[in-house]
Structure formats: structure tokens, C-alpha cells
């Protein structure tokens, strides 16, 4: 049997350092593989939405009026046929905050084009506001990106307009986890904003308007995005871990032997020359 050269079988500082680094790398590999086994990887696909059975979608909204009292603001919902849906409001909570009002609403929207409006009682109310957040549809742990909270943090104050128009485009998104038998349908949305600026008359006075309002017009996308959870099996985790760890050990061993052998070869040649 061929003997291993003594230079390659001796303990060394470099070998100890490489062994420690290799063990740390193995721990990282094992952690990543176990995480891929426990946490799913979502595969995305886009389809045309055909199911209209879920004709109502829940909305949870928080908005703060900076200079308007709670008694001066009313809330209404209208569909594209100008029908007011009073029954769609499940919960409206008002709280006075300094000189303003914070409103928390939970309400249902029909899956047809429509609008919901915050009206003032007169044309003297300042509708400056901050939208704390608006969540459409279900809440989900992975639906925490800006796409699902596009209006969060929008603040408009002292901009000199009497009305504010927001145009919303809603996209249905479904997270499907067959293993855990879970399904959630949050909605992504985008928005654009358009103020109506009141210009002075020739005599320098502002034109008279009956009320000020904030209007949210919404439309539904015909598309639907599905995220389907996929888990790695235990077989994949074990085989991948063994393969990665074995390949890492082999690669580090080859590099370390090449380093030790090269160092010994250089030292021998230097001594011969001397």
C-alpha cells in the first residue's frame, strides 16, 4: 500500500483553520437545506380570472384626517350603477386625535367597478389626510410587500385642493399551500392620484363648492396571480446535504494537500540551492 507523505499527514495551523471553516460551511449548508424543507418555495403563475362566485371582497382601511373633526366626515360606497351600498360597511370606528380624526373601517366591495367616498359636511372642511394603511382581501404572512400596501403612509396636507381622487387597480392574488391545506386571497393594487385645484375667480375669491371629498375609484383586473407552495422532501434534503458536504470536504482536502505539497517542494529546492 502506498504511504501518504509525512508532509501531508502532519497536523498544521492551516489545516486546523480549514477544518474549522469547513465545519462552519457544513452547518450553513445544513441550515439552508432544513429551511428549504420547512419553508415553502412559491411558484408563480398568472391566469385569467373566471370565477365570480366571490362577489364581495373585504377591505380594512385606516385613515387620519389631520384638520377635520369626526362629526364632519361621512363615508359612502357606490357601485358603477350609482347604487349606494350602506349594508356593506361592517365596522366604522372614529377616534379624535388632536384637531383631527382617525377612522378605521372594515367594509365589503362588490367585484364591479365603483367608488367609496369620504365627504365633508360643508365646503369649509380641510380634507388633509394621512392613509395609515389599506388592506384588500385576506391577510397573509407573505403578502407584506409594498404591492399589497401601496397606499400605506401616503400623506397629503395643505395642498390647496378641495377634492382628492385616487384611482385604484386591484389584482387578485392567491397563496395556495396544499400541504398545510391553507389558502388566502389578498389583493395587490396600484394607485394614481389626481387633485382638483380650485382657481381664484377674477375678483380674487374662490369658487363656491358644496362639499369637499376624498374619492377612491376602483376597478378589478381580469387577471389572477397564483402562488403555489412547494416543499423539498426529506429525501432531497438528505441527499443534497450529503452531496454538498462530501463535495466540500473533497475540494478542501485537495486544495490543502496541493498547498502543503507545493510548500514542501519549494522548501526542498531552496535547501538544495543553498
N, C-alpha and C positions, 0 to 999 in steps of 0.2 A: 504494500500500500504506500502510495506517495505521501511523504511527510509534508506538513504545512510549514513553510519557512517560519523561523523563530520571530522574525520581524513582524509577521502578520498575526501571530498568536499572542504577542505580548500585550498587556494592558497599557493604555496610554491616555493622556488627558484628552486628546482629540476624540478618541474612541468613546470615552465616557460622555463627553459633551454631545456627540452624535447620538448616542443611545438615549440620553435624556430627551433630546429634541425629537427623536423618532417616537418615543413613548407619548410625548405630548401630541404629536401629529396623529397618532393612532387614536388617542382619546377624542380629538376633534372629529376624526372620521366616524368613530362610533356614535358620537353625539349627533352628527348630521344624519346618519342613517336611521337612528332611532327617531329623530324628529320627523323625518320623511315618512316613517311608519305610523307615528301618532297623528301628525298634522297632514291634512289632505293637500293635494295639488289640484287646483281648479282648471279644468279645460273649458275654454270659451267657445260658444257657437252662437250665431245670430240667425234668427228665423223670422218669418212673417207671422205676426200675432193674429190668430183667427178666433180664439176663444173669447166670447163676450159675456160669459156667464157671470164673471166678477165685475158687475156693472158699477160698483161703488168702491172707491179707494179711500183709505183713511189718511188724514193729514194731521200732523202735530206741529203747531206753529207757536213761536214766542216772538213778540214784537213789543218794543218800548217806544211810546210817544214821549218825546222829550219836553214838549211845552203844552200838551193838551191834557185836560182833566178827563178822568174816566167817564164821567157823565156826558161828555161832549162827543164821544165816539160811538158809532153804531156799526154793526157787522152784518153783511148780507151776502148771499150766494145766489147767482143766477146761471142758468144754462143758456145754450145758444138760442133757445126759443123764448128767452126773456122770462122764463118761469122762475119765481123765487122759491128756493127750497129751504124753508125755515126748519123743517124737521131734520135736516142734515147736520145741524150743529149739536153735537153731543155734550160739549162742555166748553164754557167760556168763563175764564177766571180773570178778574180785574184786580190790580193792586196799585195803589197810589205810590209813586216814587218821586219824592220832592215835588216839583211843579209839574211832573209828567205822570204817565200811566203805563203800567206794564200789563200786557194782555197775553194770556195763554189760552189757545183754542185747540180743541180736538173736534174735527168735523169730517164729513164724508163728501167726496166729489164724485159725480157721475162720470162715466167714461165717454163723455161727449164734450165738445168744446163749450167753454163757459168762462165765468169770471167770479171772483169774490172780491168784495169791496169794503173798505173802511171809510165811512162817511163822517163828516163833521156836521154838527147841528146848524152851523152858520158859516158865513164867509170870513169870520174873524179868527178862526182856529188855525194855529200854526201846526201843520202836519209833519214837522221834522220828526224823524224816527230812526230807530236802530232795529234791525232784524237780528234777533239773537240766534235763531235757527229755524229751519223748516224742514221737516222730515216727511216724505211722501211714501206711503206704504209701510211695510214691516221694517223693523229694526233688525240688523244682522251684524255680527262681530266683524265681518269683512266689508261691510258697507259703511266704512268710516272715512272714505276719501272725499275730496272736495266735490267730486261729481255727484255725490248723494247729499251734500250740504252746500250747494252753490250759493245760497243766499245768506249763509252764516256770516255774521259780522258786518253786513252791509249797513252803512251809516250815512244818512243824508240829513243835513241840518243847515238852516239859514241859506238856502239856495235861491230864495226869491220866487218860488213857483207855488201855485195854488193846488196843483194836482200832480200825482205821480203815477205813471203807468209802467207796470212790469209785464213783460211778455214771457211766459214760461213754455218750454217744450219738454214734455215728460216722456221718458223711455222706460218701459217695464224691464226689470231685471230679476231673474230668478236664480237663487242659490239652491242647488239640489245635492243632498247628501244621502245616498241610498243606504249606506252602511249604518248611519245613525237614524235613518228614517226621518230626516228633517228637510223642510222646505220653507224658504222665506222669499217674499216678493217685495223688495224695496224698489224705489224708482229713482233713476238718475234723472237729472234735469239741468237744463241751461236756461239762462235768462238774459234779456236785454232790457234796458231802462230808457224811458223817454219822459222827460219833464215837459209840462206845459207852462211856458213862461208868460206871465201877464205883462204886456207892454203898456206904458202910460198913454193916456189919451192926449189929444192936442193941448188940453187945458192943464196937463200935468197930473191929473188924477188917474187912479187905477180903475179899470172897468169893473163893474159890479158882477159878481158871480154868486149863485145861490149858496153853494156849499163847496168845501174843499174835500178831496178824497184821495185815497190810495187804492189803485185798482190793479188786480193781478189777473191778467188774461192767460188762460192755459189751453194747450192743445196736446193731444196724445199722438205719439209716434206709432205708426203701424208695425214697427219692428219690435222684436223682443230679444233680449240677450240672456242666454242661459249659461250659468257656471256650474259644471258638474264635478263633484269632488271625486278624486281618485286617490286611493291609498296604495302604498307599496306593501306587498305581502311579506310575511316573516321570512319566507324562503328567499326573496330578493334581498332583504336586509342582511341575512346571514351570509349569503353567497357574495354579495358586494363587499361586505366588511372583510371577509376572508381574502378576497381578491385584492382589495386595496391595501390591506395590511401586509400581505405577502409580497406584493409588488414593491411596497415602500421599503420593507426590510431588505429585499434583494438589491434594490437600487442603492440604498445607503451602504450596504455591505460592499458592493462592487466599487463605489466611489472611495470608500475608506481604504480598501485594500490597494487601490491604484495610488492613493495619496501616500500610504505607508511605503509601498514598494518603490515609488518614484523617489521618495526622500532617501531611502536606504541606498538606492542606486547612485544618487548624486553624491552622497557622503562617501561611498566606496571609491568613486572616481576621483574625488577631491583628495582622499588619503593617498591614493596611488601616485598622483601627480606630485604630492609633497615628498 
